[in-house]
């Protein structure tokens, strides 16, 4: 359905006077006009609400637009709020006041929650609700005993708790309430806290990707109450930042290649000369990676000849991070394999752990376990379906018998597979003798003596070549990038990646404390 004709909308903000904006029912167009009308910079995040304080997103906006005279307020992230009150929808007559730093709540001699903050009020309400719901109380007790909220428990708890939030605040709770609600849940279940951010609520409420469990449940509720005839455009998600994909630097000065140096590098045979020429031509390769108009591997053919160049180039790019994976992965892999059955009850993972794990080299087995925990996600309409887990494994690692000719591997390699993949050769899956990286049907030797060193080089190759992650492996590679390599740690992560890291971190911390 196309956009409808423009309508006059009254828009206000606590710090700005009310203004009239003419807009269609297109959410993104409306946001742009608000920025222009109120002279707001592009980097300022604004949150849209109706005159009752309920948050408005791309799903709800067209419905509100249908009103005769829509009244909309917007809030700049970080602004204070006015006081509000909520009443428990159950049989209890208690009133819980939500105080604000701008004004104090009205006194109530009968309210036991007087003076408590939003988080404390929600926590009190949820704790009372849990006490009255034996099934939920038993489930939370089980989670506390394991110090872990697995996926099945998470679904039940979120559904129950969000239903309580909807009882209290309606189908569209404002952002403040959702954040406070998430913080209250984390206080009740502290091992559900995501270690990657100060407040630790990203699994429940993700302000960037809007993929938190609370947000997803509210979206499900909205979809089930939506009018069928309304155009339901979704807000276009911001492109995830971080990762090895080409980054075009605005205004960056172009570095022209020194053809003589490049030719000398490609023809040199002495390691000392090669290292020196690599340093001299480093900025040109950086430009190739940024612009993505050439192939680093084809311009600098020495990568296909020298087994040490992938790791050396990465050390030039990130000199302080080159050892992070090698220092972290071995112990991480041991603990991941030992406790993977506790982290997930996925049938595919359990089958791999019971039947196939022992057939593989330990580091690669751990990599596959992590892939089971962070499987390929559906690509969406028009982008192909979800990649099967076995196909995703082949995009990571492909095994060949030790006597297989390298030329036949290159000649038969899937032409459509353009991202770096690991080729392993050996007597069998658990006895590997040599390792290569293949990308764009170019075979790169790597000086890896173990599979751990080979996986380390495989990750580094993405940055060295300047290619994005395979779309089916984005989750697992971003997990390794942020939490193992500690590289570009502000990269936007999906809820699934954060959830797996939180579960692993919580369980490993518990394991560490029990062995001390």
C-alpha positions as CSV (number, residue, x, y, z in Angstrom):
1,X,0.0,0.0,0.0
2,X,1.4,3.4,-0.9
3,X,1.6,6.5,1.4
4,X,-1.6,8.4,1.8
5,X,-2.0,12.1,1.2
6,X,-0.4,14.5,3.6
7,X,-2.2,15.5,6.9
8,X,-1.6,18.3,9.4
9,X,-0.1,16.9,12.7
10,X,0.5,18.9,15.9
11,X,3.9,18.1,17.3
12,X,5.3,19.3,20.6
13,X,8.2,18.8,23.1
14,X,8.7,19.8,26.7
15,X,11.6,22.0,25.7
16,X,10.1,23.4,22.4
17,X,6.8,25.1,21.6
18,X,4.1,23.2,19.7
19,X,4.4,23.3,15.9
20,X,2.3,22.0,13.0
21,X,3.9,19.5,10.5
22,X,2.4,18.3,7.3
23,X,3.3,14.7,6.7
24,X,2.0,11.5,5.1
25,X,1.7,8.3,7.1
26,X,5.3,7.4,6.3
27,X,7.1,7.1,9.6
28,X,10.6,7.9,8.3
29,X,9.3,10.9,6.4
30,X,7.6,12.2,9.5
31,X,10.9,11.8,11.6
32,X,12.8,13.7,8.9
33,X,10.3,16.6,9.0
34,X,10.4,16.7,12.8
35,X,14.2,17.1,12.7
36,X,13.9,19.9,10.1
37,X,11.1,21.7,11.8
38,X,12.7,21.7,15.2
39,X,16.3,22.1,13.8
40,X,17.6,18.9,15.3
41,X,20.9,17.4,14.2
42,X,21.0,14.1,12.5
43,X,22.9,12.4,15.4
44,X,20.3,13.3,18.0
45,X,18.1,10.4,18.8
46,X,14.4,11.3,19.2
47,X,11.6,9.2,20.6
48,X,8.0,9.7,19.4
49,X,5.1,9.4,21.8
50,X,1.4,10.1,21.8
51,X,-0.2,12.6,24.2
52,X,-0.6,9.8,26.8
53,X,3.1,9.0,26.8
54,X,2.9,5.7,24.9
55,X,5.8,5.1,22.5
56,X,5.1,5.3,18.8
57,X,7.1,3.2,16.3
58,X,6.8,2.5,12.6
59,X,4.1,-0.1,13.2
60,X,1.9,2.2,15.3
61,X,2.4,5.5,13.5
62,X,0.1,4.8,10.5
63,X,-2.7,3.9,13.0
64,X,-2.3,7.1,15.0
65,X,-2.1,9.1,11.7
66,X,-5.7,7.9,10.9
67,X,-7.0,10.0,13.8
68,X,-8.8,13.2,12.9
69,X,-6.3,15.5,14.6
70,X,-3.2,13.6,15.7
71,X,-1.3,15.0,18.6
72,X,2.3,13.8,19.0
73,X,5.1,14.6,21.3
74,X,8.7,13.8,20.9
75,X,11.5,13.4,23.4
76,X,15.2,13.8,22.9
77,X,17.0,10.9,24.4
78,X,18.2,11.8,27.9
79,X,15.5,14.3,28.8
80,X,13.8,14.0,32.1
81,X,10.2,13.0,32.5
82,X,7.3,14.1,34.6
83,X,5.7,12.1,37.3
84,X,3.2,9.4,36.5
85,X,1.4,6.8,38.5
86,X,0.3,3.2,37.8
87,X,-2.2,1.0,39.5
88,X,-1.9,-2.7,39.8
89,X,-4.5,-4.3,37.7
90,X,-5.0,-7.2,40.1
91,X,-7.2,-7.4,43.1
92,X,-4.8,-5.3,45.3
93,X,-5.9,-1.7,45.7
94,X,-2.3,-0.5,46.1
95,X,-1.2,2.5,44.1
96,X,2.5,2.6,43.1
97,X,3.9,6.1,42.5
98,X,6.7,6.6,40.0
99,X,8.7,9.6,41.1
100,X,10.6,11.9,38.8
101,X,13.7,14.1,39.5
102,X,11.7,17.0,38.3
103,X,8.9,16.7,40.8
104,X,7.9,14.7,43.8
105,X,4.9,12.3,43.8
106,X,1.8,13.3,45.7
107,X,1.9,11.9,49.2
108,X,-0.2,8.8,49.9
109,X,-0.6,7.6,53.5
110,X,-1.7,4.1,52.2
111,X,1.1,3.5,49.7
112,X,3.9,1.3,50.9
113,X,5.9,2.3,47.7
114,X,6.0,6.0,48.4
115,X,9.4,7.4,47.5
116,X,10.6,4.4,45.5
117,X,12.0,4.8,42.0
118,X,10.5,3.3,38.9
119,X,12.7,0.3,39.0
120,X,11.9,-0.4,42.6
121,X,8.2,-0.2,42.0
122,X,8.3,-2.5,39.0
123,X,10.4,-4.9,41.0
124,X,7.9,-4.9,43.9
125,X,5.0,-5.5,41.5
126,X,6.8,-8.4,39.7
127,X,7.9,-10.1,43.0
128,X,4.3,-10.0,44.2
129,X,3.1,-11.4,40.9
130,X,5.6,-14.2,41.1
131,X,4.5,-15.1,44.6
132,X,0.9,-15.4,43.4
133,X,1.9,-17.5,40.4
134,X,3.4,-20.9,41.6
135,X,4.4,-22.1,38.1
136,X,6.3,-18.9,37.5
137,X,7.9,-19.0,40.9
138,X,9.1,-22.6,40.4
139,X,10.6,-21.7,37.0
140,X,12.5,-18.7,38.5
141,X,13.7,-20.9,41.3
142,X,15.1,-23.3,38.8
143,X,16.8,-20.5,37.0
144,X,18.4,-19.3,40.2
145,X,19.6,-22.8,41.0
146,X,21.3,-23.0,37.6
147,X,22.3,-19.3,37.6
148,X,21.1,-19.3,34.0
149,X,18.0,-18.3,32.0
150,X,17.9,-20.6,29.0
151,X,15.8,-19.9,25.9
152,X,12.7,-21.8,26.9
153,X,12.6,-20.2,30.4
154,X,13.3,-16.8,28.8
155,X,10.2,-17.1,26.6
156,X,7.9,-18.0,29.5
157,X,9.2,-15.4,31.9
158,X,9.1,-12.6,29.3
159,X,5.6,-13.5,28.2
160,X,4.4,-13.5,31.8
161,X,6.2,-10.3,32.8
162,X,5.3,-8.3,29.7
163,X,1.6,-9.3,30.2
164,X,1.9,-7.7,33.6
165,X,3.5,-4.6,32.1
166,X,0.6,-4.3,29.6
167,X,-1.9,-4.6,32.4
168,X,-0.2,-1.7,34.1
169,X,0.7,0.6,31.2
170,X,-1.3,-0.5,28.2
171,X,-0.2,-2.1,24.9
172,X,2.4,0.7,24.2
173,X,4.4,1.4,27.3
174,X,6.7,4.4,26.9
175,X,10.5,3.9,26.6
176,X,11.1,5.0,30.2
177,X,8.8,2.3,31.5
178,X,10.3,-0.4,29.3
179,X,13.8,0.5,30.4
180,X,12.8,0.6,34.1
181,X,10.9,-2.7,33.7
182,X,14.0,-4.4,32.2
183,X,16.2,-3.1,35.0
184,X,13.7,-4.5,37.5
185,X,13.8,-7.9,35.9
186,X,17.6,-7.9,35.9
187,X,17.5,-7.1,39.7
188,X,15.2,-10.1,40.2
189,X,17.4,-12.3,37.9
190,X,20.9,-10.8,38.1
191,X,22.5,-13.6,36.1
192,X,20.4,-12.4,33.1
193,X,22.5,-9.2,33.0
194,X,24.5,-8.7,29.8
195,X,28.1,-8.0,30.8
196,X,28.8,-5.8,27.8
197,X,27.0,-2.6,29.0
198,X,26.8,-0.8,32.3
199,X,23.1,-1.4,33.0
200,X,23.2,-4.9,31.5
201,X,19.6,-4.8,30.1
202,X,20.4,-5.3,26.4
203,X,18.9,-8.8,26.2
204,X,15.6,-7.5,27.5
205,X,15.7,-3.9,26.1
206,X,18.0,-3.0,23.2
207,X,17.9,0.7,22.5
208,X,20.0,0.5,19.3
209,X,18.6,-2.6,17.5
210,X,15.3,-2.6,19.2
211,X,15.4,-6.3,19.4
212,X,15.2,-6.9,23.2
213,X,12.9,-9.6,24.5
214,X,10.5,-7.0,25.9
215,X,10.4,-5.1,22.7
216,X,9.9,-8.2,20.6
217,X,7.0,-9.3,22.8
218,X,5.3,-5.9,22.6
219,X,5.7,-6.0,18.8
220,X,4.0,-9.4,18.8
221,X,1.1,-7.9,20.8
222,X,0.9,-4.9,18.4
223,X,0.8,-7.2,15.4
224,X,-2.1,-9.1,16.9
225,X,-4.2,-6.1,17.6
226,X,-3.4,-4.2,14.4
227,X,-6.1,-3.2,12.0
228,X,-5.7,-5.3,8.9
229,X,-6.3,-2.5,6.4
230,X,-3.6,-0.2,7.7
231,X,-0.3,0.0,5.9
232,X,2.3,-1.4,8.3
233,X,5.7,-0.1,7.2
234,X,8.6,-1.0,9.4
235,X,11.3,1.4,10.3
236,X,14.4,0.7,8.4
237,X,17.1,-0.5,10.8
238,X,20.3,1.3,10.9
239,X,23.1,-0.6,9.2
240,X,25.1,-2.4,11.9
241,X,28.5,-0.8,12.5
242,X,31.8,-2.5,13.0
243,X,33.3,-5.5,11.4
244,X,35.7,-5.9,8.5
245,X,33.5,-4.6,5.7
246,X,35.0,-1.7,3.7
247,X,34.9,1.6,5.4
248,X,35.0,4.7,3.2
249,X,36.6,7.6,5.0
250,X,35.1,10.9,4.0
251,X,37.7,13.4,2.8
252,X,40.5,10.8,3.1
253,X,43.4,11.7,0.9
254,X,43.9,9.2,-1.9
255,X,47.1,7.2,-1.8
256,X,48.5,6.5,-5.2
257,X,50.2,3.1,-5.6
258,X,53.9,3.0,-6.1
259,X,54.0,0.5,-9.0
260,X,57.7,-0.1,-8.6
261,X,57.4,-1.0,-4.9
262,X,54.4,-3.2,-5.6
263,X,56.3,-5.0,-8.4
264,X,59.3,-5.4,-6.2
265,X,57.2,-6.8,-3.4
266,X,55.5,-9.3,-5.6
267,X,58.8,-10.5,-7.1
268,X,60.9,-10.5,-3.9
269,X,61.8,-13.8,-2.2
270,X,63.7,-12.7,0.9
271,X,61.6,-12.3,4.0
272,X,63.4,-9.2,5.2
273,X,62.7,-7.4,1.9
274,X,59.1,-8.6,1.8
275,X,58.4,-7.3,5.4
276,X,60.0,-3.9,4.6
277,X,58.1,-3.5,1.4
278,X,54.9,-4.6,3.1
279,X,55.3,-1.7,5.5
280,X,56.1,0.8,2.7
281,X,52.9,-0.2,0.8
282,X,50.6,-0.6,3.8
283,X,48.7,2.7,3.3
284,X,47.9,1.7,-0.3
285,X,46.4,-1.5,0.9
286,X,44.4,0.4,3.5
287,X,43.0,2.5,0.7
288,X,42.0,-0.6,-1.3
289,X,40.3,-2.0,1.7
290,X,38.4,1.3,2.2
291,X,37.3,1.8,-1.4
292,X,36.8,-1.8,-2.2
293,X,37.4,-1.0,-5.9
294,X,40.2,-3.6,-6.2
295,X,41.2,-6.9,-4.7
296,X,44.1,-6.8,-2.2
297,X,44.8,-10.4,-3.0
298,X,45.1,-9.7,-6.8
299,X,47.1,-6.5,-6.5
300,X,49.4,-8.0,-3.9
301,X,49.9,-11.5,-5.0
302,X,52.5,-12.2,-2.4
303,X,49.7,-13.2,0.0
304,X,49.2,-16.4,-2.0
305,X,52.9,-17.3,-1.6
306,X,54.0,-16.4,2.0
307,X,52.3,-18.2,4.9
308,X,53.2,-15.4,7.4
309,X,51.7,-12.4,5.5
310,X,48.0,-12.6,6.8
311,X,49.1,-12.5,10.4
312,X,51.8,-9.9,9.7
313,X,49.3,-7.6,7.9
314,X,46.9,-7.9,10.8
315,X,49.6,-6.9,13.2
316,X,50.2,-3.7,11.2
317,X,46.5,-3.0,11.4
318,X,45.9,-3.8,15.0
319,X,49.3,-4.2,16.8
320,X,47.8,-4.6,20.3
321,X,45.2,-7.2,19.4
322,X,47.1,-9.9,17.4
323,X,47.5,-12.3,20.4
324,X,44.0,-12.0,21.9
325,X,42.4,-15.0,20.2
326,X,45.4,-17.3,20.9
327,X,45.4,-16.3,24.5
328,X,41.7,-16.7,25.1
329,X,40.3,-19.4,22.8
330,X,41.9,-22.6,24.2
331,X,40.4,-22.3,27.7
332,X,37.2,-20.8,26.3
333,X,36.8,-23.7,23.9
334,X,37.4,-26.3,26.7
335,X,34.7,-24.8,28.9
336,X,32.3,-24.2,26.0
337,X,32.5,-27.9,25.0
338,X,32.2,-29.1,28.6
339,X,29.0,-27.1,29.3
340,X,27.4,-26.7,25.9
341,X,24.5,-29.1,26.8
342,X,23.6,-26.8,29.7
343,X,23.6,-23.7,27.6
344,X,21.1,-25.0,25.0
345,X,18.7,-27.9,24.4
346,X,18.8,-27.5,20.7
347,X,18.3,-30.9,19.1
348,X,20.9,-30.2,16.4
349,X,23.5,-29.1,19.1
350,X,22.7,-32.2,21.3
351,X,23.1,-34.5,18.3
352,X,26.4,-32.9,17.4
353,X,27.6,-33.0,21.0
354,X,26.6,-36.7,21.4
355,X,27.6,-38.1,18.0
356,X,30.0,-35.9,16.1
357,X,32.0,-33.8,18.6
358,X,34.7,-36.5,19.2
359,X,35.2,-36.9,15.5
360,X,36.6,-33.3,15.2
361,X,39.7,-31.5,16.4
362,X,38.8,-29.8,19.7
363,X,39.1,-26.2,18.6
364,X,37.1,-26.7,15.4
365,X,34.5,-28.7,17.5
366,X,34.2,-25.7,19.8
367,X,33.8,-23.4,16.8
368,X,30.9,-25.6,15.6
369,X,29.4,-25.6,19.1
370,X,29.4,-21.8,19.0
371,X,27.8,-21.8,15.6
372,X,25.0,-24.0,17.0
373,X,24.5,-21.5,19.7
374,X,24.5,-18.6,17.2
375,X,23.0,-20.2,14.1
376,X,22.4,-18.5,10.8
377,X,19.4,-16.2,10.9
378,X,16.7,-15.9,8.4
379,X,17.7,-13.4,5.7
380,X,14.3,-11.9,5.1
381,X,12.0,-11.6,2.1
382,X,13.9,-11.6,-1.2
383,X,17.3,-12.4,0.4
384,X,17.1,-16.2,0.5
385,X,16.0,-18.5,3.3
386,X,17.9,-19.5,6.4
387,X,21.1,-21.4,5.7
388,X,21.2,-24.9,7.2
389,X,23.6,-25.4,10.0
390,X,25.6,-28.1,8.1
391,X,25.9,-25.7,5.1
392,X,27.1,-23.0,7.4
393,X,29.8,-25.3,8.8
394,X,31.1,-25.7,5.3
395,X,31.3,-22.0,4.9
396,X,33.6,-22.0,8.0
397,X,35.6,-25.1,7.6
398,X,36.0,-27.7,4.9
399,X,37.9,-31.0,5.4
400,X,39.9,-32.8,2.8
401,X,42.1,-35.9,3.0
402,X,45.8,-35.2,3.3
403,X,46.6,-36.5,-0.1
404,X,44.1,-34.2,-1.9
405,X,45.8,-32.0,-4.6
406,X,45.5,-28.3,-3.8
407,X,44.7,-27.5,-7.4
408,X,41.7,-29.8,-7.4
409,X,40.4,-28.0,-4.2
410,X,40.6,-24.7,-5.9
411,X,39.2,-25.9,-9.2
412,X,36.1,-27.5,-7.5
413,X,35.5,-24.7,-5.0
414,X,32.0,-23.2,-5.0
415,X,32.3,-20.1,-7.2
416,X,29.5,-18.4,-5.2
417,X,31.5,-18.7,-1.9
418,X,33.5,-15.4,-1.9
419,X,34.2,-14.9,1.8
420,X,37.3,-16.4,3.5
421,X,36.9,-20.1,4.5
422,X,39.3,-22.5,6.2
423,X,40.6,-25.5,4.3
424,X,41.9,-28.3,6.6
425,X,43.7,-31.4,5.5
426,X,44.6,-34.5,7.5
427,X,44.1,-38.2,8.0
428,X,40.7,-37.6,9.6
429,X,38.7,-34.8,11.2
430,X,40.5,-35.1,14.5
431,X,44.1,-35.4,13.1
432,X,44.7,-32.3,11.0
433,X,48.1,-31.7,9.4
434,X,47.9,-28.6,7.3
435,X,45.7,-25.5,6.9
436,X,44.9,-23.0,4.2
437,X,42.5,-20.1,3.7
438,X,40.5,-19.8,0.4
439,X,38.9,-16.6,-0.8
440,X,37.7,-15.8,-4.3
441,X,39.2,-19.1,-5.3
442,X,42.7,-18.0,-4.3
443,X,44.4,-20.3,-1.8
444,X,46.4,-18.6,0.9
445,X,49.0,-20.6,2.9
446,X,49.1,-19.8,6.6
447,X,51.8,-20.6,9.1
448,X,49.4,-22.4,11.5
449,X,50.5,-25.5,13.3
450,X,47.2,-26.0,15.1
451,X,43.6,-25.5,14.4
452,X,43.4,-22.7,17.0
453,X,46.1,-20.8,15.0
454,X,44.2,-21.5,11.8
455,X,40.9,-20.1,13.1
456,X,42.9,-17.1,14.4
457,X,44.2,-16.5,10.9
458,X,40.8,-17.1,9.3
459,X,39.2,-14.3,11.3
460,X,42.2,-12.0,10.6
461,X,41.9,-12.6,6.9
462,X,38.5,-10.8,6.8
463,X,40.1,-7.6,7.9
464,X,43.3,-8.1,5.9
465,X,41.3,-8.7,2.7
466,X,38.7,-6.1,3.6
467,X,35.7,-8.3,3.0
468,X,32.5,-8.4,5.0
469,X,31.5,-11.5,7.0
470,X,29.4,-14.1,5.2
471,X,25.8,-13.1,5.9
472,X,25.1,-16.5,7.4
473,X,28.1,-16.3,9.7
474,X,27.8,-12.7,10.8
475,X,26.6,-13.6,14.3
476,X,29.4,-16.0,15.2
477,X,32.1,-13.8,13.7
478,X,30.9,-10.7,15.5
479,X,30.9,-12.7,18.8
480,X,34.5,-13.6,18.2
481,X,35.4,-10.1,17.0
482,X,33.9,-8.3,20.1
483,X,34.2,-10.9,22.9
484,X,37.4,-12.9,21.9
485,X,39.5,-10.5,19.9
486,X,38.2,-7.4,21.8
487,X,38.2,-5.6,18.5
488,X,35.8,-2.7,17.8
489,X,33.9,-3.5,20.9
490,X,31.2,-0.8,20.2
491,X,30.0,-2.8,17.3
492,X,26.2,-3.3,17.2
493,X,25.4,-6.9,18.2
494,X,22.2,-8.8,17.7
495,X,20.2,-9.8,20.7
496,X,21.1,-13.5,20.0
497,X,24.8,-12.7,20.2
498,X,24.4,-10.8,23.4
499,X,22.2,-13.5,24.9
500,X,24.7,-16.2,24.2
501,X,27.6,-14.2,25.6
502,X,25.5,-13.5,28.8
503,X,24.7,-17.2,29.2
504,X,28.3,-18.3,28.6
505,X,29.7,-15.6,30.9
506,X,27.3,-16.4,33.7
507,X,27.9,-20.1,33.5
508,X,31.7,-19.8,33.2
509,X,31.8,-17.5,36.1
510,X,29.8,-20.0,38.1
511,X,32.2,-22.8,37.0
512,X,35.3,-20.7,38.0
513,X,33.9,-19.9,41.4
514,X,33.1,-23.6,42.1
515,X,36.7,-24.6,41.3
516,X,38.3,-22.0,43.5
